[in-house]
Amino acid sequence: MLIAPAGVKIHLALGRTDMRKGFDSLAVLVQEVLKKDPFSRHLFAFRGNKADTMKILFWDGNELCLFTKRLQQGRFIWPSLCEPGGTVTLTPAQLAMLIEGIDWRTPERTWKPALAG
């Protein structure tokens, strides 16, 4: 499980990204396409073409970290592409749902109490 440090912004890169990209290529993508600072200590999430793989790039103050997750079943729920090079900002709770393959846009509770007491 990935825990975002307090105050860190989480950016989803809209569209699809070539999952063959590594540390340097993703950092260049953040800087040149998303127009963000890859060394800002923010998280940058990218989704693969088949939507079953995602990568998260993070600068921890010393070096770049790259987290990868592939779902065995299902797909990561990603926003539709609104503008090239755009991002959507998530909360840590939304990121946790996204990583688990849950639709973070409209989460539904599976249980609610019928009666109090």
Secondary structure as UniProt FT lines:
FT   TURN            6..7
FT   STRAND          10..13
FT   TURN            19..20
FT   HELIX           23..32
FT   TURN            38..39
FT   STRAND          43..47
FT   TURN            49..50
FT   STRAND          53..59
FT   STRAND          64..70
FT   TURN            84..85
FT   STRAND          87..90
FT   HELIX           92..99
FT   TURN            100..101
FT   TURN            104..105
//
